[in-house]
Amino acid sequence: MSSDTKRKPMSRRRLAIYIILGCIPLVLAFFLFRGAMSYIGEKTFQHYISIFNDHFGIFALAFYIWITDTFILPLSPMFAFPMLVQYGPFKAILASSAASALGGISAYYIGRLLVKIPLVNRSALTAHEKWGATIDKYGVGFVLIASIFPLPFSAICMAAGVMKLSSHQVALVSLTRVVRMAIYYFIFAS
């Protein structure tokens, strides 16, 4: 491929536009969920929360968060927080952050497995040819942004695995999920 046909790395402005556009549906989903909880009524909702917690407890909630951050699902870890707030900030944030970070790491390794599929491998090679400089420069940073802001964390971690970014850096950046889990906790605790 000649140097004339190579594409330039994505500009910061364009990347910022993609991030903003990616956040809009997730922010809307959050407010829709919050509105639905208000509509149901606190007394009814608390009744169902107590039934769930009596039978399953914090480990089931952590398992749910791990599943939602491992696989690309139309679910969010924030759905567990109305039930997690009863455990107090330390336990709730620790359990949810650990489960979420493990989910991101699991999604990364699923991506490493997916790249063994020929179609996915060809797509990854094509993407790396087109945007390799941008991926190498901003890839882990994008995982960091997804870990804190409302972006599809599992999908981005999976893409990081497909693009073979550093597993150590992705694991380290996944630990910043504590910020997002703390934000969720304090929103629902208020």
Beta strands, then each sheet from edge to edge (+ up, - down):
end
